[in-house]
Amino acid sequence: MKFGKVDDPENIDFTLPKDHPGTKKVLTKHKKSNPPNLYVGCAKWNKADLKGFYPRGTKDELAYYSTQFNSIELNATFYRIFPADTFAGWYEKTPDDFRFFPKFFQGVSHWKRLQDCEETLNEYILNASNLKEKLEMSFVQLPDNFGPKNMDRLEPFFKMLPKDIKPAIEFRHTDWFNDEDVAGGLYNILEKHNITNAIVDTAGRRDLLHMRLTTPTAFIRYNGANHESDSTRLDDWIDRLETWIEQGLQNIYFFVHQNIEKASPLLSAHFIKKANERFGTNLNIPNMDKPDTLF
């Protein structure tokens, strides 16, 4: 994910902002989950991007990837609607406890901009439903120019969704978070419809670190900068998530990106190791075939 990439990450203040006060109000409605439901993964599984991760001779990348991770963000579904049998094939290749987090097709989010998109939306959902119980949560990524003037499109879109589909949604227009009245209206809509407010942590867009949860789920898209600060930034997230767990956080969906994606498995392993130690989880720590080649 090159979104928010900067040339000089050492000049960025990567300090996580304070929590929005509404986050605690949302979380304290729920009892502490011990341990929380934790899924960690990369954005893609192809060998061309994750160089140094797959053992030599690996023929089926997804089958191997799913022995190392318990989830995948799956950005490929943004670019086209895969056939139903492709989703069914992914289901069959992965273990029972593996989960998918596919991005909504761009025809819904970018071309139709959440409006008059029923046919495309239904095709995407129908095909993706072949992931069955392994479809944990889809997410909608809205374009940069989808601003508060489009707020009236949100509720009708959420009402289009089947009751068993409660996605995360990522807003990239800065005005959603810079105006208290706008932000308050947005958060009310998301809470009303039980929609998870995705958080993006990337160097060049610190404004998207709103730290406002609208459900007891933290859906975090972390973008490392291929810089020595990447690991310490993950440590900061462990601290913050531990606080949220104490307050009532139920689910953690954490996906690691990099400007150069081959380092994503190594950073993910760092995060998983720390999470297991602090949260009481027991996720597999991924192996790197050639860890020395990842930086």
CORHUWO-V511059 format. One record per helix or strand. SS is the DSSP state (A for helix, B for strand). FROM is the first residue (numbers start at 1). TO is the last residue. If there is no record, write none. Layout:
SS/FROM/TO + SS/FROM/TO
This chain:
A/9/11 + A/21/27 + B/37/42 + A/61/68 + B/71/72 + A/75/78 + A/84/93 + B/99/100 + B/103/103 + A/106/111 + A/118/134 + B/135/135 + B/139/141 + A/148/150 + A/152/160 + B/168/170 + A/175/178 + A/180/192 + B/196/197 + B/199/201 + A/206/208 + B/217/224 + A/229/247 + B/251/258 + A/261/279 + A/291/293
